[in-house]
Amino acid sequence: MKQSKVSSERITTLIIIFPLISLLLYGGLSHIFFFFTQYKESKDKLEKSKQIHLLEEQYNLKESVETLEQFINYYNNKSNDMIKDDVKHIVNTAANIVNNLYDSYKDKIKEDKLKEIIKNALKKIQFERNIGYLFLLNLKGDALIHIDSKIVGTNVLNIRDAKGKYIIREFNKVLKKKGEGFVDYYWYITNKNRKAMYKKISFVKMLKCYDWYIGAGEYLKYMKHIVQQDILKYIKTNSTLSYDYFFILNSKGEILFQPQKHFITDLKPYTSEGIHISNRYISYTKYIPKHDWYISRIEDLKSLDKNLDKKRKEIEEKKTQNIKTNLYLIIISWIVSILLSIYLSTIINRKLRNYENKLNETNEKLIFQSRQALMGELFSMIAHQWRQPINRIASILALLRLRINSKNISYIEIDKKCHAIEDDIEFMSETIDDFRTFYQPKNDAQEVNLKNLIIKSLNFLEGHIRKKNIHIITELEDIEFKLYHNEFLQVMINIIKNAIDALDEYGKIIIRLYKNRDNRVVITVEDNGSGIPKEIISKLFDPYFSTKEDSMGLGLYMTKMIIEKHMKGTITAENRTRGAKFTIIL
């Protein structure tokens, strides 16, 4: 009963503890997994956000640089128009002067004198910034006025530029067709290296007088420098550009423009096109071949980190909130599980108690039935054991009466016969005590001598042993063991009686009691009978199974149950070369 109670308490404890431990373990592992998942997710989000910010920054850098490039291209295109307008304005001004002079003096002075006045007037006209000059020719190709004195007075009709173009003939084509127009060609810079040709745009226009036409041109080389200066001036005066992180360098690495508030010592990485990312800066560079410029917009990554701080805080706050929420859910689940476990354990414990009570009642009934079955056999054993001492007592009493009647007996002989009667009566009393003790209610387990109990069980079965002249061999060690006295007697009586029943006359039973290497108690009962049939050996310990007609089939079943449930031991049966062997290990 106590053992069953302990078992049910253990089961109840397991019902409470196992789910809690499982949930705690699962919850802890899942929380750890969730924590690392959130950590990785937040890290990935931050990295993704950083990449997005980086891409946005790259886009912004590229967009601002390309916007500046568009402006430069626009200004370049506009500068070409400005060159043409400038040259055309000079030529038109000079033509107006010549035409006015001609109209004013053609009828007043001689032709040669008027021609000299016109030429002198043209020589005094100067270009703004001295980037061009006027020339005067006739349709025959004679050079009347030119900055190159070597040409003046010669015919240049067949002169060609570096590309093989007949320059004067091109002038004549334009003049004959429209009276004025633009012609571009390559020409050397006067008074300098005549072999070095540079692109030039000229405007020519027919005059009223004679077959003259006037023209002027500008070298794009000089205009390019002026345009660059104008663009740089525009960038410096534009607050949006001058205060931004813009740099302009040439292919030699020379800084053409740099904001006043920014300074970078090494600008070599920025003399190549594309995105550049270093430990501190991110930049985008665009090359403009026409000016040999590298335009770079540079951004300090620290400013990018500042922009990411807000996003980082949002991600961290969300991660912390998710982890807290997950932890709260686990704690709530754990509390609910505790309450459910307690509730279920109460129900299960109540059912287990009811089941144990019924099982104990059943076991007690089975034990009682088993003992009842043994009782009849033990009564016959006791009767057989008592028959001899009763016969001996009757013989002694008859002899005493005869000797007393014949007065042929001494006091010493009477006392001796009385002692013999007392010995037989004491033997019978001990037999009754043993029988009464066997059927006493079970008390708590106590330390007993197993050897003495095995001998006592043999005494109970002495009648059966004598009846078949069974030879009993015992090899018993003195071993103390804590168990239920009566139950062990019942076990040993069942097993030894089973061996006696399996033997014919003059059979042999060997009983051993010892401790093995594992310090466990071993009891063996071995006979030299015919053994256990193979077809029933597996059913030997089943309840209500028996090969005897007058048996209830509870003996070996109760034996196995007592050994396993009450003594925490095992019992096995096996066939030997001859006979069967039962082994009990406690």
C-alpha positions as CSV (number, residue, x, y, z in Angstrom):
1,M,0.0,0.0,0.0
2,K,2.8,2.4,0.9
3,Q,4.7,1.4,-2.2
4,S,1.7,2.1,-4.4
5,K,1.2,5.4,-2.7
6,V,4.8,6.4,-3.4
7,S,4.4,5.3,-7.1
8,S,1.2,7.3,-7.5
9,E,2.9,10.3,-5.9
10,R,5.8,9.9,-8.3
11,I,3.4,9.7,-11.3
12,T,1.6,12.8,-10.1
13,T,4.9,14.6,-9.6
14,L,5.9,13.6,-13.1
15,I,2.6,14.8,-14.5
16,I,3.3,18.2,-13.0
17,I,7.0,18.5,-13.5
18,F,7.5,16.9,-16.9
19,P,5.2,19.3,-18.9
20,L,6.7,22.2,-16.9
21,I,10.3,21.2,-17.6
22,S,9.4,20.5,-21.2
23,L,7.7,23.8,-21.6
24,L,10.4,25.6,-19.7
25,L,13.1,24.0,-21.9
26,Y,11.1,24.5,-25.1
27,G,10.2,28.1,-24.0
28,G,13.8,28.9,-23.1
29,L,15.2,27.4,-26.3
30,S,12.5,29.1,-28.4
31,H,13.2,32.4,-26.6
32,I,16.9,32.1,-27.3
33,F,16.2,31.1,-30.9
34,F,13.7,34.1,-31.1
35,F,16.3,36.4,-29.5
36,F,19.0,35.5,-32.0
37,T,16.4,35.6,-34.9
38,Q,15.4,39.1,-33.9
39,Y,19.0,40.1,-33.4
40,K,19.9,38.8,-36.9
41,E,16.7,40.2,-38.4
42,S,17.4,43.7,-36.9
43,K,21.0,43.4,-38.0
44,D,19.9,42.5,-41.5
45,K,17.3,45.3,-41.5
46,L,19.9,47.8,-40.4
47,E,22.3,46.6,-43.0
48,K,19.6,46.7,-45.6
49,S,18.6,50.2,-44.5
50,K,22.3,51.2,-44.7
51,Q,22.5,49.8,-48.2
52,I,19.4,51.6,-49.2
53,H,20.7,54.8,-47.7
54,L,24.0,54.2,-49.5
55,L,22.2,53.6,-52.8
56,E,20.1,56.7,-52.3
57,E,23.2,58.7,-51.5
58,Q,24.9,57.3,-54.7
59,Y,21.8,58.2,-56.7
60,N,21.8,61.7,-55.2
61,L,25.5,62.2,-55.9
62,K,25.2,60.9,-59.4
63,E,22.1,63.1,-60.0
64,S,23.8,66.3,-58.7
65,V,27.0,65.6,-60.7
66,E,25.0,64.9,-63.9
67,T,22.9,68.0,-63.3
68,L,26.2,70.0,-63.2
69,E,27.3,68.2,-66.3
70,Q,24.1,69.2,-68.1
71,F,24.7,72.8,-67.1
72,I,28.3,72.7,-68.5
73,N,27.1,71.1,-71.7
74,Y,24.4,73.7,-71.9
75,Y,26.9,76.5,-71.4
76,N,29.2,74.9,-73.9
77,N,26.5,74.9,-76.5
78,K,25.5,78.4,-75.5
79,S,29.1,79.5,-75.8
80,N,29.3,78.4,-79.4
81,D,26.3,80.6,-80.1
82,M,28.0,83.4,-78.1
83,I,31.1,83.1,-80.3
84,K,29.0,83.3,-83.5
85,D,27.0,86.3,-82.1
86,D,30.2,88.0,-81.0
87,V,32.0,87.5,-84.4
88,K,28.8,88.5,-86.4
89,H,28.4,91.6,-84.2
90,I,32.0,92.7,-84.9
91,V,31.6,92.1,-88.6
92,N,28.3,93.8,-88.9
93,T,29.7,96.8,-86.9
94,A,32.7,97.0,-89.2
95,A,30.5,96.6,-92.3
96,N,28.2,99.5,-91.2
97,I,31.3,101.7,-90.6
98,V,32.6,100.9,-94.1
99,N,29.2,101.3,-95.8
100,N,28.6,104.6,-94.1
101,L,32.1,105.9,-95.0
102,Y,31.5,104.8,-98.6
103,D,28.1,106.4,-98.8
104,S,29.4,109.6,-97.2
105,Y,32.6,110.0,-99.3
106,K,32.2,108.1,-102.6
107,D,31.3,111.3,-104.5
108,K,33.5,113.7,-102.5
109,I,37.0,112.2,-102.6
110,K,39.0,110.1,-104.9
111,E,38.6,106.3,-104.8
112,D,42.2,105.6,-103.7
113,K,41.9,108.1,-100.9
114,L,38.5,106.6,-99.8
115,K,40.0,103.1,-99.8
116,E,42.8,104.2,-97.5
117,I,40.3,105.8,-95.1
118,I,38.2,102.6,-95.0
119,K,41.2,100.4,-94.4
120,N,42.5,102.7,-91.5
121,A,39.0,102.7,-89.9
122,L,38.9,98.9,-90.0
123,K,42.4,98.5,-88.5
124,K,41.3,100.5,-85.4
125,I,38.4,98.1,-84.6
126,Q,39.5,95.8,-81.7
127,F,37.9,92.5,-80.4
128,E,36.8,92.2,-76.8
129,R,39.5,90.2,-74.9
130,N,41.6,90.2,-78.0
131,I,40.5,86.8,-79.1
132,G,40.0,87.6,-82.8
133,Y,40.8,90.0,-85.6
134,L,39.3,91.5,-88.8
135,F,40.3,90.7,-92.3
136,L,39.4,92.4,-95.7
137,L,39.5,90.6,-99.0
138,N,38.0,90.9,-102.5
139,L,36.2,88.2,-104.4
140,K,39.4,87.5,-106.5
141,G,41.1,86.4,-103.3
142,D,43.4,89.4,-102.8
143,A,44.2,90.0,-99.1
144,L,43.7,93.7,-98.4
145,I,43.8,93.7,-94.5
146,H,45.0,90.8,-92.3
147,I,46.8,90.5,-89.0
148,D,49.5,88.5,-90.8
149,S,51.5,91.1,-92.7
150,K,53.0,88.4,-95.0
151,I,49.6,87.7,-96.4
152,V,48.6,91.3,-97.1
153,G,48.9,92.1,-100.8
154,T,49.0,88.4,-101.9
155,N,46.3,86.3,-103.5
156,V,45.1,83.6,-101.1
157,L,42.3,82.1,-103.2
158,N,44.0,78.7,-103.3
159,I,45.1,78.6,-99.6
160,R,44.0,75.5,-97.7
161,D,43.7,74.6,-94.0
162,A,45.1,71.6,-92.2
163,K,42.1,69.5,-93.4
164,G,42.6,70.5,-97.0
165,K,39.7,72.9,-97.2
166,Y,39.9,75.9,-99.6
167,I,39.1,78.6,-97.1
168,I,38.7,81.6,-99.5
169,R,36.7,79.6,-102.0
170,E,34.3,78.6,-99.1
171,F,34.0,82.3,-98.2
172,N,33.1,83.1,-101.8
173,K,30.5,80.3,-102.0
174,V,28.7,81.6,-98.9
175,L,28.9,85.2,-100.1
176,K,27.5,84.5,-103.6
177,K,24.7,82.5,-102.1
178,K,23.6,84.6,-99.1
179,G,25.9,87.6,-99.0
180,E,27.1,86.6,-95.6
181,G,27.6,83.6,-93.5
182,F,29.7,81.4,-91.2
183,V,32.6,79.2,-92.2
184,D,34.6,77.0,-89.8
185,Y,38.1,75.8,-90.6
186,Y,41.5,75.1,-89.0
187,W,44.1,77.9,-89.1
188,Y,47.3,78.7,-87.4
189,I,47.6,81.4,-84.7
190,T,49.3,84.4,-86.4
191,N,52.9,85.2,-85.5
192,K,53.2,81.8,-83.8
193,N,53.9,78.3,-85.0
194,R,52.3,78.1,-88.4
195,K,52.3,74.3,-88.4
196,A,50.0,74.2,-85.3
197,M,46.4,74.5,-86.6
198,Y,43.4,75.3,-84.4
199,K,39.7,75.3,-85.0
200,K,38.3,78.7,-85.9
201,I,34.9,80.1,-86.7
202,S,34.7,83.1,-89.1
203,F,31.8,85.3,-90.3
204,V,32.1,87.0,-93.7
205,K,29.9,89.7,-95.3
206,M,29.8,91.6,-98.6
207,L,30.3,95.3,-98.6
208,K,28.6,97.9,-100.8
209,C,31.9,99.2,-102.2
210,Y,33.9,97.6,-104.8
211,D,33.9,93.7,-104.7
212,W,35.2,93.7,-101.1
213,Y,34.0,91.6,-98.2
214,I,34.9,91.8,-94.6
215,G,35.3,88.9,-92.1
216,A,36.4,88.1,-88.6
217,G,37.0,84.8,-86.7
218,E,37.7,83.5,-83.2
219,Y,39.8,80.5,-82.2
220,L,37.8,78.0,-80.1
221,K,40.9,77.4,-78.0
222,Y,40.7,80.8,-76.6
223,M,37.0,80.6,-76.2
224,K,37.2,77.3,-74.4
225,H,39.4,78.9,-71.7
226,I,37.0,81.7,-71.4
227,V,34.1,79.4,-71.2
228,Q,35.8,77.4,-68.4
229,Q,36.4,80.5,-66.4
230,D,32.8,81.5,-66.9
231,I,31.6,78.1,-65.7
232,L,33.9,78.1,-62.7
233,K,32.8,81.6,-61.9
234,Y,29.2,80.5,-62.1
235,I,29.9,77.5,-59.8
236,K,31.7,79.7,-57.2
237,T,28.9,82.3,-57.2
238,N,26.1,79.7,-57.0
239,S,25.4,79.0,-53.3
240,T,23.9,75.5,-54.1
241,L,27.1,74.4,-55.7
242,S,29.8,76.3,-53.9
243,Y,28.7,75.2,-50.5
244,D,28.2,71.6,-51.6
245,Y,31.0,69.0,-51.5
246,F,31.9,69.5,-55.2
247,F,35.5,69.1,-56.6
248,I,36.7,69.8,-60.1
249,L,40.1,68.4,-61.2
250,N,41.9,67.8,-64.4
251,S,43.6,64.6,-65.6
252,K,46.8,65.8,-64.0
253,G,45.1,65.8,-60.6
254,E,45.2,69.6,-60.3
255,I,42.4,71.1,-58.3
256,L,40.4,73.6,-60.4
257,F,37.6,74.1,-57.8
258,Q,37.2,73.1,-54.2
259,P,34.7,74.5,-51.6
260,Q,36.3,76.7,-49.0
261,K,35.0,74.8,-46.0
262,H,36.1,71.4,-47.2
263,F,39.6,70.0,-47.7
264,I,40.8,66.6,-48.8
265,T,44.5,65.9,-49.1
266,D,44.4,63.0,-51.5
267,L,42.1,63.5,-54.5
268,K,43.8,61.0,-56.9
269,P,41.0,58.3,-56.4
270,Y,38.6,60.9,-57.8
271,T,40.3,61.2,-61.2
272,S,38.4,58.2,-62.5
273,E,34.7,57.9,-63.4
274,G,32.1,56.1,-61.3
275,I,31.3,55.5,-57.6
276,H,34.1,55.5,-55.1
277,I,33.7,54.3,-51.5
278,S,36.4,54.6,-48.9
279,N,36.5,54.3,-45.1
280,R,35.2,57.9,-44.7
281,Y,33.9,59.2,-48.0
282,I,31.6,58.2,-50.8
283,S,31.8,60.0,-54.1
284,Y,30.6,60.0,-57.7
285,T,32.9,61.2,-60.5
286,K,32.1,62.2,-64.1
287,Y,34.6,63.0,-66.8
288,I,34.0,65.8,-69.3
289,P,36.5,65.3,-72.2
290,K,35.9,68.7,-73.8
291,H,37.4,70.5,-70.8
292,D,39.5,67.6,-69.4
293,W,37.5,67.9,-66.2
294,Y,36.7,65.4,-63.5
295,I,33.7,66.6,-61.6
296,S,33.3,64.8,-58.2
297,R,30.6,65.1,-55.6
298,I,31.9,63.8,-52.2
299,E,29.8,63.0,-49.1
300,D,31.2,62.3,-45.7
301,L,30.0,58.8,-44.4
302,K,29.6,60.3,-40.9
303,S,26.6,62.3,-42.1
304,L,25.2,59.0,-43.6
305,D,25.6,57.4,-40.1
306,K,23.8,60.2,-38.5
307,N,20.9,59.7,-40.9
308,L,20.9,56.0,-39.9
309,D,20.8,56.7,-36.2
310,K,17.1,57.3,-36.2
311,K,16.4,54.1,-38.2
312,R,18.8,52.2,-35.9
313,K,16.9,53.3,-32.9
314,E,13.6,52.3,-34.4
315,I,14.9,48.9,-35.3
316,E,16.4,48.4,-31.8
317,E,13.1,49.5,-30.1
318,K,11.1,47.1,-32.3
319,K,13.5,44.3,-31.6
320,T,13.3,44.9,-27.8
321,Q,9.5,45.1,-27.9
322,N,9.3,41.8,-29.9
323,I,11.6,40.0,-27.4
324,K,9.6,41.3,-24.4
325,T,6.3,40.3,-26.0
326,N,7.7,36.8,-26.8
327,L,9.0,36.5,-23.2
328,Y,5.6,37.6,-21.8
329,L,3.8,35.0,-23.9
330,I,6.2,32.3,-22.7
331,I,5.7,33.3,-19.1
332,I,1.9,33.3,-19.6
333,S,2.0,29.9,-21.3
334,W,4.1,28.6,-18.4
335,I,1.7,29.9,-15.8
336,V,-1.3,28.4,-17.7
337,S,0.6,25.1,-18.1
338,I,1.3,25.1,-14.3
339,L,-2.4,25.6,-13.6
340,L,-3.5,23.0,-16.1
341,S,-0.9,20.5,-14.9
342,I,-2.1,21.0,-11.3
343,Y,-5.7,20.6,-12.3
344,L,-5.0,17.5,-14.5
345,S,-2.7,16.0,-11.9
346,T,-5.5,16.3,-9.3
347,I,-7.9,14.5,-11.5
348,I,-5.4,11.9,-12.6
349,N,-4.2,11.4,-9.0
350,R,-7.7,10.9,-7.8
351,K,-8.3,8.3,-10.6
352,L,-5.0,6.6,-9.8
353,R,-5.9,6.4,-6.1
354,N,-9.2,4.9,-7.0
355,Y,-7.5,2.5,-9.4
356,E,-4.8,1.7,-6.8
357,N,-7.4,1.0,-4.2
358,K,-9.2,-1.3,-6.5
359,L,-6.0,-2.9,-7.6
360,N,-4.9,-3.3,-3.9
361,E,-8.3,-4.9,-3.1
362,T,-7.8,-7.2,-6.1
363,N,-4.3,-8.1,-5.0
364,E,-5.4,-8.7,-1.5
365,K,-8.2,-10.9,-2.7
366,L,-5.7,-12.8,-4.9
367,I,-3.3,-13.1,-2.1
368,F,-6.1,-14.3,0.1
369,Q,-7.3,-16.8,-2.5
370,S,-3.7,-18.0,-3.0
371,R,-3.3,-18.5,0.8
372,Q,-6.7,-20.2,1.0
373,A,-5.5,-22.6,-1.7
374,L,-2.4,-23.3,0.3
375,M,-4.4,-23.5,3.5
376,G,-6.0,-26.8,2.7
377,E,-2.6,-28.3,1.7
378,L,-1.0,-26.9,4.8
379,F,-3.7,-28.4,6.9
380,S,-3.0,-31.8,5.5
381,M,0.7,-31.1,6.1
382,I,0.1,-30.2,9.7
383,A,-2.2,-33.2,10.2
384,H,0.6,-35.4,8.8
385,Q,3.2,-33.7,11.0
386,W,1.0,-34.1,14.1
387,R,0.1,-37.7,13.4
388,Q,3.5,-39.1,14.5
389,P,3.8,-37.0,17.8
390,I,0.1,-37.8,18.6
391,N,0.8,-41.5,18.1
392,R,3.9,-41.2,20.2
393,I,2.1,-39.4,23.0
394,A,-0.7,-42.0,22.9
395,S,1.8,-44.8,23.2
396,I,3.6,-43.1,26.1
397,L,0.4,-42.5,27.9
398,A,-0.8,-46.2,27.4
399,L,2.6,-47.4,28.6
400,L,2.5,-45.1,31.6
401,R,-1.0,-46.3,32.6
402,L,0.0,-49.9,32.4
403,R,3.2,-49.4,34.4
404,I,1.4,-47.3,37.0
405,N,-1.4,-49.9,37.4
406,S,1.3,-52.6,37.8
407,K,3.2,-50.3,40.1
408,N,6.3,-51.1,38.1
409,I,7.6,-47.6,37.4
410,S,9.8,-45.1,39.2
411,Y,9.3,-41.4,39.5
412,I,12.4,-40.8,37.3
413,E,10.8,-42.8,34.5
414,I,7.5,-40.9,34.8
415,D,9.4,-37.6,34.6
416,K,11.3,-38.8,31.6
417,K,8.1,-39.9,29.8
418,C,6.5,-36.6,30.7
419,H,9.5,-34.7,29.1
420,A,9.0,-36.8,25.9
421,I,5.3,-35.8,25.9
422,E,6.2,-32.2,26.4
423,D,8.7,-32.3,23.5
424,D,6.0,-33.6,21.2
425,I,3.5,-31.1,22.4
426,E,6.1,-28.2,22.0
427,F,6.8,-29.4,18.4
428,M,3.0,-29.4,17.7
429,S,2.7,-25.9,19.3
430,E,5.6,-24.6,17.1
431,T,3.8,-26.0,14.1
432,I,0.6,-24.1,15.0
433,D,2.6,-20.9,15.7
434,D,4.3,-21.1,12.3
435,F,0.9,-21.7,10.7
436,R,-0.7,-18.8,12.7
437,T,2.2,-16.5,11.9
438,F,1.9,-17.3,8.2
439,Y,-1.7,-16.1,8.1
440,Q,-1.2,-13.0,10.3
441,P,-1.9,-9.6,8.6
442,K,1.1,-8.1,6.8
443,N,3.1,-5.6,8.9
444,D,5.8,-3.3,7.8
445,A,8.9,-4.7,6.1
446,Q,11.7,-5.6,8.5
447,E,15.2,-7.1,8.5
448,V,14.9,-11.0,8.6
449,N,17.3,-13.9,8.1
450,L,16.5,-15.4,4.8
451,K,18.2,-18.7,5.6
452,N,15.9,-19.2,8.6
453,L,12.8,-18.4,6.5
454,I,13.8,-20.9,3.8
455,I,14.3,-23.6,6.5
456,K,10.9,-22.7,8.0
457,S,9.3,-23.1,4.6
458,L,10.9,-26.6,4.3
459,N,9.4,-27.4,7.7
460,F,5.9,-26.5,6.4
461,L,6.4,-28.9,3.5
462,E,8.1,-31.7,5.5
463,G,5.0,-33.9,5.1
464,H,5.1,-33.7,1.3
465,I,8.9,-34.2,1.3
466,R,8.7,-37.3,3.5
467,K,5.7,-38.7,1.5
468,K,7.8,-38.7,-1.7
469,N,11.1,-39.4,0.0
470,I,12.5,-36.2,-1.6
471,H,16.2,-35.5,-1.0
472,I,16.7,-31.9,-0.1
473,I,20.1,-30.3,-0.6
474,T,20.6,-26.8,0.9
475,E,23.5,-24.4,0.3
476,L,22.4,-21.4,2.4
477,E,24.4,-18.3,3.5
478,D,23.4,-16.2,6.5
479,I,21.9,-13.2,4.8
480,E,19.9,-10.4,6.4
481,F,17.4,-8.7,4.1
482,K,14.5,-6.2,4.6
483,L,11.2,-7.6,3.3
484,Y,7.8,-8.9,4.4
485,H,8.2,-12.0,6.4
486,N,5.0,-13.8,5.5
487,E,5.2,-12.9,1.8
488,F,8.7,-14.4,1.5
489,L,7.4,-17.6,3.2
490,Q,4.5,-17.8,0.7
491,V,7.0,-17.3,-2.2
492,M,9.3,-20.0,-1.0
493,I,6.5,-22.5,-0.1
494,N,5.0,-22.0,-3.6
495,I,8.2,-22.5,-5.5
496,I,9.4,-25.5,-3.3
497,K,6.0,-27.1,-3.4
498,N,5.9,-26.6,-7.2
499,A,9.2,-28.5,-7.4
500,I,7.9,-31.3,-5.1
501,D,4.8,-31.7,-7.3
502,A,7.0,-32.0,-10.4
503,L,9.1,-34.8,-8.9
504,D,8.4,-38.6,-8.6
505,E,9.6,-40.5,-5.5
506,Y,13.2,-40.2,-4.5
507,G,13.6,-37.0,-6.4
508,K,16.1,-34.3,-5.6
509,I,15.8,-30.6,-4.9
510,I,18.7,-28.2,-4.5
511,I,18.1,-24.8,-2.8
512,R,20.9,-22.2,-2.8
513,L,21.1,-18.8,-1.1
514,Y,24.0,-16.4,-1.8
515,K,25.1,-12.9,-3.0
516,N,26.4,-12.4,-6.5
517,R,29.2,-10.1,-7.7
518,D,26.7,-7.2,-7.8
519,N,25.9,-7.7,-4.1
520,R,22.4,-8.9,-5.0
521,V,20.6,-11.7,-3.2
522,V,20.2,-14.8,-5.4
523,I,17.9,-17.7,-4.5
524,T,17.7,-20.7,-6.7
525,V,15.4,-23.8,-6.5
526,E,16.5,-26.6,-8.9
527,D,14.9,-30.0,-9.3
528,N,15.8,-33.1,-11.3
529,G,12.3,-33.7,-12.7
530,S,11.1,-33.8,-16.3
531,G,11.3,-30.0,-16.7
532,I,8.7,-27.5,-17.9
533,P,7.0,-28.1,-21.3
534,K,8.2,-25.6,-23.9
535,E,4.6,-24.7,-24.9
536,I,3.7,-23.5,-21.4
537,I,6.9,-22.0,-20.1
538,S,5.9,-18.5,-21.4
539,K,2.5,-18.8,-19.5
540,L,3.9,-20.2,-16.3
541,F,3.4,-16.9,-14.3
542,D,0.0,-16.0,-15.9
543,P,-2.9,-15.7,-13.4
544,Y,-5.3,-18.7,-13.3
545,F,-3.1,-20.7,-15.5
546,S,-2.4,-24.2,-14.2
547,T,-1.8,-27.8,-15.5
548,K,-3.2,-29.2,-12.3
549,E,-6.9,-30.0,-12.1
550,D,-7.3,-29.1,-8.5
551,S,-5.3,-25.8,-8.7
552,M,-6.6,-22.2,-9.1
553,G,-3.4,-21.1,-11.0
554,L,-2.6,-18.3,-8.6
555,G,0.5,-19.7,-6.9
556,L,3.2,-18.7,-9.3
557,Y,1.4,-15.6,-10.4
558,M,1.2,-14.3,-6.8
559,T,4.8,-15.3,-6.4
560,K,5.9,-13.2,-9.3
561,M,3.8,-10.3,-8.3
562,I,5.1,-10.3,-4.7
563,I,8.7,-10.5,-5.8
564,E,8.4,-7.7,-8.5
565,K,6.0,-5.3,-6.8
566,H,6.9,-5.7,-3.1
567,M,10.5,-6.9,-3.1
568,K,11.6,-5.0,-6.3
569,G,13.1,-8.2,-7.6
570,T,12.8,-10.6,-10.5
571,I,11.9,-14.3,-10.9
572,T,12.7,-16.5,-13.9
573,A,12.1,-20.1,-14.8
574,E,14.2,-22.2,-17.2
575,N,14.8,-25.8,-18.1
576,R,18.1,-27.4,-17.3
577,T,19.7,-30.5,-18.7
578,R,17.4,-32.4,-16.4
579,G,14.7,-30.7,-14.5
580,A,13.7,-27.0,-14.0
581,K,15.3,-24.1,-12.2
582,F,13.7,-21.1,-10.6
583,T,15.9,-18.1,-9.9
584,I,15.0,-15.2,-7.7
585,I,17.2,-12.0,-7.6
586,L,16.5,-9.4,-4.9
